[in-house]
Amino acid sequence: MKLVSTRNSANAVSFKHAIFDCMPADGGLYVPYSEHDLRSWILHMNEQTAFSTIAGSLTAALLKEEISPVISERIAAAAFQNYSPRLRQLDDRLFLLELFHGPTGNHRDFGFLWLASALEHLLTIDEKNAVVIAPSTGAGGRSMAAAFGNKKHLKLIVLYPKGYAKGLKPEQLFKNGGSVYPVEVEGDTTAVENLIRSIYQERQLVKDYNLTLANTVNIGRILPQVFFYMFAFTRIKTRTAGEIFYAVPSGNYGNLAAGLYAWKFCLPVNGFITDATEALNCDENGRCRCINSSIPLSERGPADPAVPSSIERLEQIFTLSPSVMKSIIFPAQVSDTEAETLINDSYRRYGIMFDTATAHAYAAAHARNIFWGHDGESLVLVSKDHPAFESEILTRICGESPIIPEYLRGINTPLLDVPLIKGTKEELIKILNTVSEVQ
């Protein structure tokens, strides 16, 4: 599997190169160089095929020129042996794909688990080490720590604004023999993000400490999200004979980009519905547009290592196939009131609470009216995070509180004795020296 930058298709790199040196020098984002026909794998698998097996088979198929099938399957097995998304059928033509069944109830769990496993396996083979630096105010840090906390060749430095370090398990911490080094920074989220930018924008530092990223700037975070759609199809293909649409929360467009790659890898799908944003919405004819597409990518600033967005990946696909893209992505403007009404209605009808992001995607499907009233079409609604994260909001809307699972209790417990820094690059380099072989 070769990858190229969204800003330069002439220089193809290996997958291994792209997940370690994950930021192209031209400021773009790595994307697959070509389409891959995974039809035989997709059609062979069925609802009895475990998610870890699906991920292992597709990893092997995509990376066969670079990684042996045995290693590919080990990467997936180590990541997903205890975790899988779940698909519920809510009515004849409505399915719910729940992504919050990882270790921390966060949809990002699966991407972090696979990326950490892939990095660790490849580092072990090469006898090398690598470091990830990431910002967090809570949920993201917990999700990353669950994936990176027990690795031998990977270290994770999590930067929090002062007072936000919480919810990590003692065995994950560097001081206790784990791989996670939490740090609090004087200042707010912006100060943390600027500190991360100052490190990753200095290419020599990235090289010296073998720094990579765990967010969706790294294509290794996007690839495992492709597996969600393959998993869903194996579960519904015998239950529907018509067209299949996915309703995907917009977020930072990572799941939407992954869905498009699944389509390019021959997943049977007829469209992706999403809630419109300032960056991705409809033109006067109701057709999808990326609002900044008129600005050449070469004239933009570099991708942000601290606050990622995959909108540029969507724009790259739009540039290659504008007419096709306009017929497969269907944004719709949705209000918070519409989303909240659907949360309440769905809870009364199905007994399930949607998080607000999921509700916005569901409202977009209602607004686009793509499959209501037609025969045979099905909708798969992608549900991101466990509703317990929005307990107060959902209690207000539904009149009842979501059930908080045991593994989410204690997530607000503050960490003790967390180092506090002013937020200078020099302070962070000292921490890099502590966790890295570079002295």
C-alpha positions as CSV (number, residue, x, y, z in Angstrom):
1,M,0.0,0.0,0.0
2,K,1.6,3.2,-1.2
3,L,0.7,6.6,0.1
4,V,1.1,10.1,-1.2
5,S,0.6,13.6,0.2
6,T,-2.6,15.4,-0.5
7,R,-0.4,18.1,-2.0
8,N,2.0,16.0,-4.1
9,S,1.0,12.8,-5.8
10,A,4.4,12.3,-7.4
11,N,6.3,11.1,-4.3
12,A,4.8,7.7,-3.0
13,V,6.0,6.4,0.3
14,S,5.5,3.1,2.2
15,F,2.9,2.6,4.9
16,K,5.7,2.2,7.4
17,H,7.2,5.5,6.4
18,A,3.8,7.2,6.6
19,I,2.9,6.1,10.1
20,F,6.3,7.0,11.6
21,D,7.1,10.1,9.6
22,C,3.4,11.0,9.5
23,M,3.6,14.6,8.4
24,P,4.7,15.1,4.8
25,A,7.3,17.9,4.4
26,D,4.9,19.7,2.0
27,G,2.4,20.3,4.8
28,G,-0.3,17.9,3.5
29,L,-1.7,14.6,4.8
30,Y,-0.9,11.1,3.6
31,V,-3.6,9.3,1.6
32,P,-3.8,6.0,-0.3
33,Y,-2.1,6.3,-3.7
34,S,-4.5,4.0,-5.4
35,E,-7.7,2.0,-5.0
36,H,-7.7,-1.5,-3.7
37,D,-10.2,-4.2,-4.7
38,L,-11.0,-6.0,-1.4
39,R,-14.3,-7.4,-2.7
40,S,-13.3,-11.0,-2.3
41,W,-12.4,-10.5,1.3
42,I,-15.5,-8.4,2.0
43,L,-18.0,-10.8,0.4
44,H,-16.3,-13.9,2.0
45,M,-16.8,-12.6,5.5
46,N,-20.1,-12.9,7.3
47,E,-21.8,-12.0,10.6
48,Q,-19.9,-14.9,12.3
49,T,-16.5,-13.3,11.4
50,A,-15.0,-11.6,14.5
51,F,-14.0,-8.0,14.2
52,S,-10.4,-8.9,15.0
53,T,-10.4,-11.4,12.1
54,I,-11.9,-8.8,9.8
55,A,-9.3,-6.3,10.8
56,G,-6.5,-8.9,10.5
57,S,-7.6,-10.1,7.0
58,L,-8.0,-6.5,5.6
59,T,-4.7,-5.4,7.2
60,A,-3.0,-8.3,5.5
61,A,-4.7,-7.5,2.1
62,L,-3.8,-3.8,2.2
63,L,-0.3,-4.2,3.5
64,K,0.7,-7.4,1.8
65,E,3.6,-5.8,-0.1
66,E,5.2,-4.6,3.1
67,I,4.1,-6.7,6.1
68,S,3.7,-10.4,6.2
69,P,0.2,-11.8,6.8
70,V,1.3,-13.3,10.1
71,I,2.4,-9.9,11.4
72,S,-0.7,-8.2,10.0
73,E,-3.0,-10.6,11.9
74,R,-0.9,-10.3,15.1
75,I,-1.3,-6.5,14.9
76,A,-5.1,-6.8,14.7
77,A,-5.3,-9.6,17.3
78,A,-3.3,-7.7,19.8
79,A,-5.4,-4.6,19.3
80,F,-8.9,-6.1,19.2
81,Q,-8.8,-9.5,20.9
82,N,-11.0,-8.0,23.7
83,Y,-12.9,-5.3,21.8
84,S,-15.3,-5.0,18.9
85,P,-17.9,-2.5,17.6
86,R,-21.5,-3.7,17.9
87,L,-24.3,-3.5,15.4
88,R,-27.9,-3.3,16.5
89,Q,-31.0,-3.5,14.3
90,L,-33.5,-0.9,15.5
91,D,-36.1,-1.6,12.9
92,D,-36.5,-3.1,9.5
93,R,-34.2,-0.7,7.7
94,L,-32.4,1.2,10.5
95,F,-29.1,-0.2,12.1
96,L,-27.0,1.3,14.8
97,L,-23.2,0.9,14.6
98,E,-21.9,1.5,18.1
99,L,-18.2,2.5,18.3
100,F,-18.0,3.0,22.1
101,H,-17.3,-0.6,23.0
102,G,-13.5,-0.1,23.5
103,P,-11.7,0.1,26.8
104,T,-12.7,3.7,27.6
105,G,-16.1,4.1,25.8
106,N,-14.6,6.5,23.3
107,H,-14.9,6.0,19.5
108,R,-11.2,6.8,19.2
109,D,-10.3,3.6,21.2
110,F,-10.2,1.4,18.1
111,G,-8.0,3.7,16.1
112,F,-5.6,4.1,19.0
113,L,-5.5,0.4,19.7
114,W,-4.7,-0.5,16.1
115,L,-2.1,2.3,15.6
116,A,-0.3,1.5,18.9
117,S,-0.2,-2.2,18.0
118,A,1.1,-1.5,14.5
119,L,3.8,0.9,15.7
120,E,4.9,-1.5,18.5
121,H,5.1,-4.5,16.2
122,L,7.2,-2.6,13.6
123,L,9.4,-1.0,16.2
124,T,10.1,-4.4,17.8
125,I,11.1,-5.9,14.4
126,D,13.5,-2.9,13.8
127,E,14.7,-2.7,17.4
128,K,13.8,0.9,17.6
129,N,11.8,3.2,19.9
130,A,9.4,6.1,19.2
131,V,7.5,8.8,21.1
132,V,4.1,10.3,20.7
133,I,3.2,13.7,22.2
134,A,-0.5,14.5,22.5
135,P,-2.8,17.1,24.0
136,S,-5.8,16.2,26.2
137,T,-8.3,17.5,28.6
138,G,-9.5,14.1,29.7
139,A,-11.3,11.6,27.4
140,G,-8.6,11.5,24.6
141,G,-5.8,11.0,27.1
142,R,-7.6,8.1,28.7
143,S,-8.2,6.5,25.3
144,M,-4.6,6.9,24.2
145,A,-3.3,5.6,27.6
146,A,-5.4,2.5,27.2
147,A,-3.8,1.7,23.9
148,F,-0.2,2.9,24.6
149,G,0.2,2.2,28.3
150,N,1.7,-1.2,28.1
151,K,4.1,-0.8,25.2
152,K,7.9,-1.4,25.4
153,H,9.0,0.5,22.4
154,L,6.5,3.4,22.5
155,K,6.3,6.2,24.9
156,L,3.3,8.6,25.2
157,I,3.6,12.1,26.6
158,V,0.2,13.6,27.4
159,L,0.0,17.3,27.9
160,Y,-2.9,18.7,29.9
161,P,-3.8,22.2,30.8
162,K,-3.2,22.7,34.6
163,G,-5.8,20.8,36.6
164,Y,-7.0,18.5,33.9
165,A,-4.8,15.4,34.4
166,K,-7.1,12.7,35.6
167,G,-8.5,9.2,35.0
168,L,-5.4,7.3,34.1
169,K,-4.6,3.9,35.7
170,P,-1.5,3.7,37.9
171,E,-0.1,0.8,35.9
172,Q,-0.1,2.9,32.7
173,L,2.2,5.6,34.2
174,F,5.8,5.9,33.3
175,K,6.9,6.3,36.9
176,N,5.2,2.9,37.6
177,G,6.8,1.1,34.7
178,G,4.2,2.0,32.1
179,S,4.6,4.0,28.9
180,V,2.5,7.1,29.7
181,Y,4.1,10.3,31.0
182,P,1.4,12.9,32.0
183,V,2.4,16.5,32.2
184,E,0.4,19.6,33.1
185,V,1.1,22.9,31.5
186,E,0.6,26.4,32.9
187,G,-2.1,27.9,30.7
188,D,-5.2,26.8,28.8
189,T,-5.7,24.4,25.9
190,T,-4.3,26.9,23.4
191,A,-1.0,27.0,25.3
192,V,-0.8,23.2,25.2
193,E,-1.6,23.1,21.5
194,N,1.0,25.8,20.7
195,L,3.6,23.8,22.6
196,I,2.9,20.7,20.6
197,R,3.1,22.7,17.3
198,S,6.5,24.2,18.4
199,I,7.9,20.6,18.7
200,Y,6.4,19.0,15.6
201,Q,7.1,21.9,13.3
202,E,10.8,21.5,14.0
203,R,11.8,18.6,11.7
204,Q,15.1,17.9,13.3
205,L,13.5,17.3,16.7
206,V,11.0,15.0,15.1
207,K,13.8,13.0,13.5
208,D,16.1,13.0,16.6
209,Y,13.4,11.6,19.0
210,N,11.5,9.6,16.3
211,L,8.4,11.5,17.1
212,T,5.1,10.5,15.5
213,L,1.4,11.4,16.1
214,A,-1.5,9.4,17.4
215,N,-4.3,11.7,16.1
216,T,-5.8,11.6,12.6
217,V,-3.0,13.5,11.0
218,N,-1.5,10.0,11.1
219,I,-3.0,7.8,8.3
220,G,-2.5,4.9,10.8
221,R,-5.4,6.3,12.8
222,I,-7.7,6.5,9.7
223,L,-7.0,3.0,8.3
224,P,-8.5,1.0,11.2
225,Q,-11.7,3.1,11.0
226,V,-12.2,1.7,7.5
227,F,-12.8,-1.7,9.2
228,F,-15.9,-0.3,10.9
229,Y,-17.7,-0.2,7.6
230,M,-16.6,-3.6,6.5
231,F,-17.7,-5.0,9.9
232,A,-21.1,-3.4,9.6
233,F,-21.6,-4.8,6.1
234,T,-20.9,-8.3,7.2
235,R,-23.7,-8.0,9.7
236,I,-26.4,-6.5,7.5
237,K,-25.7,-7.9,4.0
238,T,-28.2,-10.8,4.6
239,R,-30.8,-8.5,6.1
240,T,-31.1,-6.0,3.3
241,A,-31.5,-6.3,-0.4
242,G,-31.5,-2.6,-1.2
243,E,-29.1,0.3,-1.2
244,I,-27.1,1.0,2.0
245,F,-26.4,4.5,3.4
246,Y,-24.3,5.5,6.4
247,A,-25.1,8.5,8.6
248,V,-21.8,9.7,10.0
249,P,-21.2,12.5,12.5
250,S,-19.0,15.2,11.0
251,G,-16.5,15.5,13.8
252,N,-13.1,16.2,12.3
253,Y,-14.1,14.2,9.2
254,G,-11.9,11.1,10.1
255,N,-14.8,8.6,10.1
256,L,-16.1,10.2,6.9
257,A,-12.7,9.9,5.2
258,A,-12.5,6.3,6.4
259,G,-15.9,5.6,4.9
260,L,-14.8,7.0,1.6
261,Y,-11.7,4.8,1.6
262,A,-13.9,1.8,2.4
263,W,-15.9,2.7,-0.7
264,K,-12.8,3.0,-2.8
265,F,-11.8,-0.4,-1.5
266,C,-15.0,-1.8,-3.0
267,L,-17.4,-1.7,0.0
268,P,-21.0,-1.9,-1.3
269,V,-22.4,1.5,-0.2
270,N,-24.6,4.1,-1.9
271,G,-23.8,7.2,0.2
272,F,-22.7,8.9,3.3
273,I,-25.0,11.4,5.1
274,T,-23.5,13.9,7.5
275,D,-24.4,17.0,9.4
276,A,-23.3,20.1,7.5
277,T,-20.5,22.3,8.8
278,E,-18.8,25.5,7.8
279,A,-16.2,23.5,5.9
280,L,-18.5,20.8,4.3
281,N,-22.0,21.8,3.2
282,C,-24.3,22.1,0.2
283,D,-24.2,24.5,-2.7
284,E,-27.4,26.3,-4.0
285,N,-28.4,23.0,-5.8
286,G,-28.1,20.9,-2.7
287,R,-25.0,19.2,-3.8
288,C,-22.0,18.6,-1.5
289,R,-19.1,21.0,-1.5
290,C,-15.9,21.7,0.4
291,I,-16.1,25.4,1.0
292,N,-12.3,26.0,0.8
293,S,-11.7,24.0,-2.4
294,S,-11.2,27.1,-4.4
295,I,-8.0,27.7,-2.5
296,P,-5.2,25.5,-3.8
297,L,-3.7,23.2,-1.2
298,S,-0.3,24.5,-2.1
299,E,-1.2,27.9,-0.9
300,R,-2.4,26.8,2.5
301,G,-0.6,26.4,5.8
302,P,0.6,23.0,6.9
303,A,-1.7,20.4,8.5
304,D,-2.0,21.1,12.3
305,P,-0.3,18.4,14.4
306,A,-2.3,19.6,17.5
307,V,-5.8,20.0,16.1
308,P,-6.2,17.6,13.2
309,S,-8.8,17.6,10.5
310,S,-9.3,15.2,7.6
311,I,-11.2,17.7,5.5
312,E,-8.1,18.0,3.2
313,R,-8.4,14.3,2.6
314,L,-12.0,14.8,1.4
315,E,-10.9,17.7,-0.8
316,Q,-8.2,15.5,-2.4
317,I,-10.9,12.9,-3.3
318,F,-13.2,15.7,-4.6
319,T,-10.4,17.0,-6.8
320,L,-9.9,13.6,-8.4
321,S,-13.6,12.7,-8.8
322,P,-15.8,15.8,-8.3
323,S,-18.9,14.4,-9.9
324,V,-18.7,11.1,-8.1
325,M,-18.1,12.7,-4.8
326,K,-21.1,15.0,-5.1
327,S,-23.2,11.9,-5.6
328,I,-22.0,10.0,-2.6
329,I,-21.7,12.5,0.2
330,F,-24.9,14.2,1.4
331,P,-24.6,16.9,4.0
332,A,-27.6,18.5,5.7
333,Q,-27.9,21.5,7.9
334,V,-29.1,20.4,11.4
335,S,-30.1,22.4,14.4
336,D,-29.4,21.4,18.0
337,T,-33.1,21.5,18.6
338,E,-33.7,18.9,15.9
339,A,-31.0,16.7,17.2
340,E,-32.4,16.9,20.8
341,T,-35.9,16.1,19.6
342,L,-34.5,12.9,17.9
343,I,-32.6,11.9,21.0
344,N,-35.8,12.0,23.0
345,D,-37.9,10.3,20.3
346,S,-35.4,7.6,19.8
347,Y,-35.1,6.9,23.5
348,R,-38.9,6.6,23.8
349,R,-39.0,4.3,20.7
350,Y,-35.9,2.2,21.0
351,G,-34.8,2.6,24.6
352,I,-31.4,3.8,23.4
353,M,-29.7,7.1,24.2
354,F,-27.7,8.7,21.4
355,D,-24.9,11.1,22.1
356,T,-25.4,14.5,20.5
357,A,-22.9,13.9,17.6
358,T,-24.8,10.8,16.6
359,A,-28.1,12.6,16.9
360,H,-26.9,15.3,14.5
361,A,-26.0,12.6,11.9
362,Y,-29.4,11.0,12.4
363,A,-31.1,14.4,12.0
364,A,-29.1,14.9,8.8
365,A,-30.5,11.6,7.5
366,H,-34.0,12.8,8.2
367,A,-33.4,16.1,6.6
368,R,-32.0,14.6,3.4
369,N,-34.9,12.3,3.1
370,I,-32.8,9.9,1.2
371,F,-34.4,6.6,2.1
372,W,-37.6,7.4,3.9
373,G,-40.5,6.1,1.8
374,H,-38.5,4.1,-0.6
375,D,-38.4,0.3,-0.8
376,G,-35.4,-1.7,0.4
377,E,-33.0,1.0,1.3
378,S,-31.2,0.8,4.7
379,L,-29.5,3.3,6.9
380,V,-26.5,2.5,9.2
381,L,-26.3,5.2,11.9
382,V,-22.7,5.5,13.3
383,S,-22.8,6.1,17.1
384,K,-19.6,7.6,18.4
385,D,-19.2,7.8,22.2
386,H,-20.9,6.2,25.2
387,P,-23.8,8.3,26.3
388,A,-22.4,8.4,29.9
389,F,-20.0,11.2,28.7
390,E,-23.0,13.5,28.2
391,S,-25.0,12.4,31.2
392,E,-26.2,15.9,32.2
393,I,-27.3,16.8,28.7
394,L,-29.1,13.4,28.1
395,T,-30.8,13.5,31.5
396,R,-32.2,16.9,30.6
397,I,-33.4,15.7,27.2
398,C,-34.7,12.3,28.2
399,G,-35.7,12.8,31.8
400,E,-33.6,9.8,32.8
401,S,-29.8,9.4,33.3
402,P,-27.8,7.0,31.1
403,I,-26.3,4.0,32.8
404,I,-22.7,4.5,33.7
405,P,-20.7,1.3,33.2
406,E,-18.1,0.3,35.8
407,Y,-15.1,1.0,33.6
408,L,-16.2,4.7,33.3
409,R,-16.3,5.3,37.0
410,G,-13.4,7.1,38.4
411,I,-12.6,8.9,35.2
412,N,-12.6,12.2,37.0
413,T,-10.2,11.1,39.7
414,P,-7.2,13.6,39.6
415,L,-3.7,12.2,39.0
416,L,-1.3,12.9,41.9
417,D,2.2,14.3,41.6
418,V,1.9,15.3,38.0
419,P,4.8,17.4,36.7
420,L,3.9,21.0,36.0
421,I,5.8,23.0,33.4
422,K,5.5,26.6,32.2
423,G,5.0,25.5,28.6
424,T,8.4,26.1,27.0
425,K,9.9,23.9,24.3
426,E,13.1,23.5,26.4
427,E,11.1,22.0,29.3
428,L,9.4,19.5,27.0
429,I,12.7,18.5,25.4
430,K,14.0,17.6,28.9
431,I,11.0,15.3,29.3
432,L,11.7,13.8,25.9
433,N,15.2,13.1,27.1
434,T,13.7,11.4,30.2
435,V,11.5,9.0,28.2
436,S,13.7,8.6,25.1
437,E,17.1,7.0,24.4
438,V,18.3,10.4,23.1
439,Q,20.2,12.1,26.0
